Amino acid sequence: EVDQIKRVSYSAIKKEDFACEHNGKISKYWTLNKNLVPEGEEDALEGLDCTFKNSHSNEVTITFRVYTDLSNIWKVEVVSSEPFSVDIVLSICVLERYCSSSLVPSIYFPEIEKDTSKEKMKILNLDMRHLQYPDKEATLIFSFVGTLDNVCILDTNWENFDGSALKTIVEENHDLI
């Protein structure tokens, strides 16, 4: 029941969840707190879908889900409407930061487990046991090639991120991410 409460309340208290395009590369940003990631696939949180055009101008939709297993390892599922291939290459990095501090965040590249029997799904295992709530949060940054109809798709207005550490990172380091 606790996981169901997390899933239901997530939409009211979620943080950044948006995608931006720059020079033919899309970056999807999804910020999560450790205490809100539910245990079990059936209660997974769902991020905003990202619909874009690939290098052949075909429309592709990628969906994002996250949940934990019994060991508190985050399972991030990335599902594409088209098979992951040369045309849809996905990379991910995780940005961890203190919620109430301007300290420099840490960025790392997590292990990716690909289930070869599901050519349209990637499963990422993230060991997030070190993430301390409420002090730290994690932003998953997914990058892939494509174009968006709108340069930036936000679940809220970009202006609401003024003063946000993530907005600063996006503006200053977009080419690196």
N, C-alpha and C positions, 0 to 999 in steps of 0.2 A: 504494500500500500504506500510506503514511503516513496518508492520509485515512481508510482503513478502520480503522486503529488508533485514530485520534481518535474515530471514531464508536463503536467498541466500548468504549473506555475511558471515554467520556463518562458513562455511567450510574453508574459507580463514583465519579466525582469531581465530579459536577455540583453547582452551588451552588443558590441559591433558584430554585424553579420551582413557583409556586402561584397560586391565584386567590382573591380575597376580594370579598365583596359588602357594599355600604354604601348604604342608602337607594335601592335599585333600580338601582344602578350597579355593574358588575363591573369589577375591575381584575385583570389577569393580569400577574404579575411573572416575568421569566425572565432570570437573570443568566448571562452568558457571558464567557469569557476569549478573547482574540483567537487565541491559539495553538491552541485547540480547535475552531475553526470550520473545517470541511473545505472543500476546493476541489471544486466540482462538485455538481450537483443529485443525482446518484445516491448520494452519500455524506452527504447532508444530515443534520444533527442534528434530532431531533424532541423538542419540548417536550411537557409533559403536555397532553392534550386538555382542553377546558373545555366541559362540558355544562350548559346553563342553560335557563330558560324565558324566551321573549321577551315583549313586551308583550301578545301575544294568547294567552299561556299555552301556546304550542307549544314543544316541546323542540327545541333547536338545539345542535349540537356544532361547535366551532371547533377546528381543529388548527393547529399552529405548526411550521414547519421553517425551518432556516437553513443557508446554505452560502455560499462565496465564489466570485466569478468570477475570471478570469485577472488582472484588475486589482486584486484584493484588495478588491472592493466586496462587502459583505455583501448577500445576497439573502434576505429574510425573506418566506416564503410563509405567508399566513393563508388557510385554506380553511374555508368554512362549509358545513354541511349544507343551509342555506337561502340563497337569493340575498341578497347585500348590498343593502339598500334602506333605505327610511325606517325600517323596523323594526329593522334591524341596521346601525347606524352605528358604525364603528370609528375610534377615534383612537389615536395612539401618541405616546409621548415616550420619549426615551432618557436614562437617568441614568448618568453616568460618574463613577467615584470611584476614589480610590487605595485599594488593597486593605488596606494596613496603616497607614492614617492616619485621623484623625477630621476631616480638612479637609472643608469644605463641598463636596458634589458639584456637578457642573454638569448641567443638564437642558436638552435641546433637542428640537425637533420636526423629524424627518427628512422628506425628500422621499418622497412616496408615488406609486408608479407603478401605475395600475390598468389591467389588461388587460381591455378592454371585451368581448372575446370569451369571457371566463370570468367570468360574473356571480357565481360563488361563490368567487372567489379574488382576493385583493389581493397584489400583489408590492411590497415595500418595498425600496428601494435605500439602503443606509447606507454612506457613505464612512467606514470605520473605520481607514484607514491611519495615522492619528495616534495610535491607541490603543497604548500601550506595554505590552508584557508583560515582566515579571510585575507591574509597578507598578499598572496600571489595569485595571478590568473595567467592563463595560457591563451595565446592567439595562434590558431592553426592557419598557416598561409599556404594555400594551394596555388600553383602556377602552371599554366598551360597555354599553348598557342591558339589564338583565335581572335575573333572580333565580336564586340557587343553592339547591339543596336544603339544603346545608350552607353556613353563612355564610362559612366559609373552607375551601378545599380545598388541602391541603398535601401535598407528597411526603414530608414529615417533620413532626415536631411543632413548633408555633409556638415552644415553649419553647426549642428548639435555636437560635433566632435571637437569644437574649438577648445584648445587646452589639453586635448587628449594626447597621451604619449603615442598612441597608435597613429593618429593623424600626422604627427611630426615624423614618425618613421616612414609612413607612406610617402609623404611629400619629399623627404630628404633622401630616401634610399630606394625609391621605386625601381630604378634601373638595376640595382643589385639584387633585389628580391625577384 
